[in-house]
């Protein structure tokens, strides 16, 4: 029989208790911020019909980056690569009974079939924050401000990251009204710009020239702009440009000083319709996009219901963990076990269980060491597990109705009447 591997499937992770403590910390920090803004948690199945992603995420994503298969009922299904199409489906399903605007969030498990690399695996968890039912630019600003506040809650210095913003409507206007491109060429150019940083300058020049012809200099001037004021004069009166300026000014007034314009920022998904943004780490060791999002006003009407304007973002747990490690922001997370009861004799196990029961009823987290190891080894193991208190319990303690408590941080021991043990630990909780 073939020997089974002990390794996790490629691109996925095993979460040992110490790993779960870190993930729970990351999730709890995310939740604490979004819930202060009034966002409510939702979730859904990890399985969706593949057509959901083909329709709006993009054919390329489904064909090349998803775990898709035919189930036993002959249905074409996909393990979700992201949550936005799902929330759109859920909203469409109860469009007439929901009270808008909606402020929803979720931290779903997602899968993408792509090459595993630092900060990116095939399985990941992703915070999704969505504001649905309003087309106000203040909603766009709120979503970006929440992203900023989450970074702040993790202890991030604003000097270590930037928030790049753009407007897909501005880009579409430039492609169609200024460059005079048709729908197909506009789409191809948007995809080319989206991967600009991943291809050589020569390749980008050749491909863009094949699309825009003698307008390439105008395209280059547009893409080289580092501020809104540097954009070509021909588009300076655009209402879409004003939208972007208003959002950036709003963020600046709210204390977000590291928001910059980037005309090459497109966001790869086809469903984005307006303001888009990405948070970028500036550290050379992790110089990459951390997460992003934007406005997607046409996704819900895919299901044949009245359109619902929406804006949101997705923030992966692994990219956030990598960022925290890069800047030494990962906290020291200790076990939540308060006490371990170490017996000197197994014949008093009934009394040990009763003692543990009393402590648990009073809010103390307790484990019992059932092993035959010597007391010295039991105490060493408790120290390795970072358990702060050891209750040394033997027949003599039972006979005298006493317990001996060892405080691991100081090494000091104290014997007290057993009926005082709950009050003793109340002082430490």
Buried (B, 14 or more C-beta within 10 A) or exposed (E): EEEEEEEEEEBEBEEEEEEEBBBEBBBEBBBEBBEEBEBEEBEBEBEBBBEBBBBBBBEEBBEEBBBBEEEEEEEEBBBBBBBBBBBBBBBBEEBEEBEEBBBBBBBBBBBBEBEEEEBBBBBBBBBBBBBBBBBEBEBBBBBBBBBBBBBBBBEBEBEBBBBBBBBBBBBBBBBBEBBEBEEEBBBBBBBBBBBBEEEEEEEBBEBBEEBBEEBBEBBEBBBEBEEBEEBBEEBEEBEBBBBBBBBBEBBEEBEBEBBEBBBBBBBBBBBBBBBBBBBBBEEEEBEBBBBBBBBBBBBBBBBEBEBBBBBBBBBBBBBBBBBBBBBEBBEEBEBEBBBBBBBBEEEBBEBBEEBBEBBEEBEBBBBBBEEEEEBEEBBEBBBEBEBBBBBBBBEEBBEEEBBBBBEBEEEEEEEEEBEEBBEBBEEEE
